[in-house]
Amino acid sequence: MDLKIEEHKKSKKPKQGLAKWYFPLVVLGVYISVYFFAPEKMTPILNSFYSLLVQIAPIFILVYTIMFLANLFIDNKGIQKYMGEDAGIKGWIISVLAGIISMGSIYAWYPLLKDLQSRGVKDKFLVVFLYNRGIKLQWLPVLLLYFDWVYSITLLVVMAVMSIFQGIITEKLIHLSDTRTGDKV
């Protein structure tokens, strides 16, 4: 029985590796179709793509620079101490503050978060980071302008506190899923 499970896991891996290319290949196919069937629409599409690329390139460069420096100067023991299994309250505080001060497009942060996850950062802290990206200190004056300070501060505190509950719930759901599928017990 164990042999069948191991063979199934081995046979699944190549499919998962290929599956991540389906969407980009479909998009490429759409672009090629537009080029052949409506070439006049290709110029606006390429201009839009170029504009988006110019906007997100600096963010990607920043994130990959942070990843490079983190890999260079921060060891896995340090990461696991502050954001690993036994991190405690420091992990929660770091996650909340990092999410609040992070800037740029969220999808630019995904590679860094995946790298941190592979180095031992718990999923609950990644969830808290992502949740707290909704709190933007640079927009606090605008929030205060439209709403009073009691509402604004209450909203920000509730968001930060609820992010911790969201992290705990997500961690428990992931653990439940992993124990049912037998991936990582």
C-alpha positions in Angstrom: 0.0 0.0 0.0 2.8 2.4 0.9 4.5 1.6 -2.4 1.4 2.7 -4.3 1.2 6.0 -2.4 4.9 6.7 -3.2 4.5 5.8 -6.9 1.4 8.1 -7.0 3.4 11.0 -5.5 6.2 10.5 -7.9 3.9 10.3 -10.9 2.1 13.5 -9.8 5.2 15.7 -9.7 5.9 16.1 -13.5 2.2 16.9 -14.1 2.3 19.7 -11.4 5.4 21.1 -13.0 3.8 21.2 -16.4 0.5 22.6 -15.1 2.0 25.9 -14.0 2.7 26.6 -17.7 -0.9 26.1 -18.9 -2.0 29.7 -18.2 1.0 31.5 -19.8 0.7 29.2 -22.9 -3.0 29.9 -23.2 -2.3 33.7 -22.9 0.5 33.4 -25.5 -2.0 31.6 -27.8 -4.5 34.4 -27.4 -1.9 37.0 -28.3 -0.8 35.0 -31.4 -4.5 34.6 -32.4 -5.1 38.4 -32.1 -1.9 39.0 -34.1 -3.2 36.9 -37.0 -6.9 37.6 -36.9 -6.9 41.3 -35.8 -3.4 42.8 -36.3 -4.7 46.3 -35.8 -5.6 45.5 -32.2 -2.1 44.3 -31.4 -0.5 47.7 -31.1 -2.8 48.9 -28.2 -2.3 45.5 -26.5 1.5 45.7 -26.7 1.4 49.4 -25.6 -0.7 48.4 -22.5 1.7 45.5 -21.8 4.7 47.8 -22.1 3.1 50.3 -19.8 2.4 47.7 -17.2 5.9 46.3 -17.5 7.4 49.7 -16.9 5.2 50.1 -13.8 6.0 46.8 -12.1 9.6 46.3 -13.2 11.0 48.5 -10.4 8.9 46.6 -7.8 10.2 43.3 -9.1 13.8 44.6 -9.0 13.3 45.8 -5.4 11.7 42.5 -4.3 14.4 40.4 -5.9 17.1 42.6 -4.4 15.6 42.1 -1.0 15.5 38.3 -1.6 19.1 38.3 -2.7 20.2 40.3 0.4 18.0 38.1 2.7 19.6 35.0 1.2 23.1 36.6 1.6 22.8 37.9 5.1 20.0 36.2 6.9 20.4 32.5 7.8 17.6 30.0 8.1 18.0 29.8 11.9 17.4 33.5 12.3 14.2 33.3 10.1 13.0 30.3 12.0 13.7 31.9 15.3 11.6 35.0 14.5 9.0 33.6 12.2 9.2 29.8 12.5 7.4 27.2 14.5 8.3 28.6 17.9 8.4 32.3 17.0 5.7 33.5 19.5 4.6 37.1 19.7 7.6 38.4 17.9 6.5 36.6 14.7 3.1 38.1 14.9 4.4 41.7 15.5 7.0 41.4 12.6 4.3 40.1 10.3 1.8 42.8 11.1 4.4 45.6 10.8 6.0 44.2 7.6 2.5 44.0 6.0 1.7 47.6 7.0 4.9 49.1 5.7 5.1 47.0 2.5 4.4 48.8 -0.7 3.9 48.0 -4.3 1.8 45.5 -6.1 1.0 42.4 -4.1 1.9 40.0 -6.9 5.4 41.3 -6.8 5.7 40.1 -3.2 4.7 36.5 -4.0 8.2 35.3 -5.0 9.6 36.7 -1.7 6.9 35.2 0.4 7.3 31.8 -1.4 11.1 32.0 -0.7 10.4 32.8 3.0 8.0 29.9 3.2 10.6 27.5 1.8 13.0 28.7 4.4 10.8 27.9 7.4 8.4 30.9 7.8 5.1 29.6 9.0 2.0 30.1 6.8 0.2 31.9 9.5 2.8 34.7 9.4 2.5 35.0 5.6 -1.3 35.3 5.9 -0.9 38.0 8.5 1.6 39.9 6.2 -0.8 39.7 3.3 -3.9 40.7 5.4 -2.1 43.7 6.8 -1.2 45.0 3.3 -4.7 46.5 3.5 -3.5 48.9 6.1 -1.7 51.8 4.4 -0.2 54.5 6.6 0.3 56.8 3.7 -3.5 56.9 3.3 -4.2 57.5 6.9 -4.6 61.3 6.4 -7.2 60.6 3.7 -9.0 58.1 6.0 -9.0 60.7 8.8 -10.3 63.3 6.4 -13.4 61.3 5.4 -13.9 59.6 8.8 -13.2 60.7 12.3 -10.1 59.5 14.2 -12.1 57.1 16.5 -13.4 55.2 13.4 -10.0 55.3 11.7 -8.0 54.0 14.6 -10.6 51.4 15.5 -10.7 50.1 11.9 -6.9 49.8 11.8 -6.6 48.0 15.1 -9.4 45.6 14.3 -7.8 44.8 10.9 -4.4 44.1 12.6 -6.0 41.9 15.3 -8.3 40.1 12.9 -5.3 39.3 10.7 -3.9 37.2 13.6 -7.1 35.3 13.8 -7.1 34.8 10.0 -3.5 33.5 10.3 -4.5 31.0 13.0 -7.5 29.8 11.1 -5.6 29.4 7.9 -2.8 27.5 9.6 -5.3 25.1 11.2 -7.1 24.6 7.8 -3.7 23.9 6.1 -2.8 21.4 8.8 -6.2 19.7 8.6 -5.8 19.5 4.8 -2.3 18.1 5.1 -3.3 15.4 7.6 -6.2 14.3 5.4 -4.1 14.0 2.2 -1.0 12.7 4.1 1.3 15.4 2.6 3.0 16.8 5.7 1.9 15.4 9.0 
